[in-house]
Amino acid sequence: YDDKRISKLILNYVNNCHVKIDNMIEKLEVLNPLNSLKRGYAIIKKDDIAITDISKLKKGDTINIDVNKGVITSTIDSINILKEGK
């Protein structure tokens, strides 16, 4: 191989690495919970653990609601559990 060929191979390799890194960053940004908050979603936590099931909560529990640019602290007054399929 001559120097120009080696330089071209290295440049192509580096460019491919940049494309792969950009794709990984894009995927991570989609998964970033802070971006979900910017779209209007919230993360509800009890004792710093995200709540994924309403059965983990009861009347009187204190929860933190993470929203874009802040946290809301609230006490649960009532819980309405939806039936399957609704």
Secondary structure in CASP SS format (residue, H / E / C, confidence):
PFRMAT SS
TARGET T0000
AUTHOR 0000-0000-0000
METHOD secondary structure of the structure
MODEL  1
Y C 1.00
D C 1.00
D H 1.00
K H 1.00
R H 1.00
I H 1.00
S H 1.00
K H 1.00
L H 1.00
I H 1.00
L H 1.00
N H 1.00
Y H 1.00
V H 1.00
N H 1.00
N H 1.00
C H 1.00
H H 1.00
V H 1.00
K H 1.00
I H 1.00
D H 1.00
N H 1.00
M H 1.00
I H 1.00
E H 1.00
K H 1.00
L H 1.00
E H 1.00
V H 1.00
L H 1.00
N C 1.00
P H 1.00
L H 1.00
N H 1.00
S H 1.00
L H 1.00
K H 1.00
R C 1.00
G C 1.00
Y C 1.00
A C 1.00
I E 1.00
I E 1.00
K E 1.00
K E 1.00
D C 1.00
D C 1.00
I E 1.00
A E 1.00
I C 1.00
T C 1.00
D C 1.00
I H 1.00
S H 1.00
K H 1.00
L C 1.00
K C 1.00
K C 1.00
G C 1.00
D C 1.00
T E 1.00
I E 1.00
N E 1.00
I E 1.00
D E 1.00
V E 1.00
N C 1.00
K C 1.00
G E 1.00
V E 1.00
I E 1.00
T E 1.00
S E 1.00
T E 1.00
I C 1.00
D C 1.00
S C 1.00
I C 1.00
N C 1.00
I C 1.00
L C 1.00
K C 1.00
E C 1.00
G C 1.00
K C 1.00
END
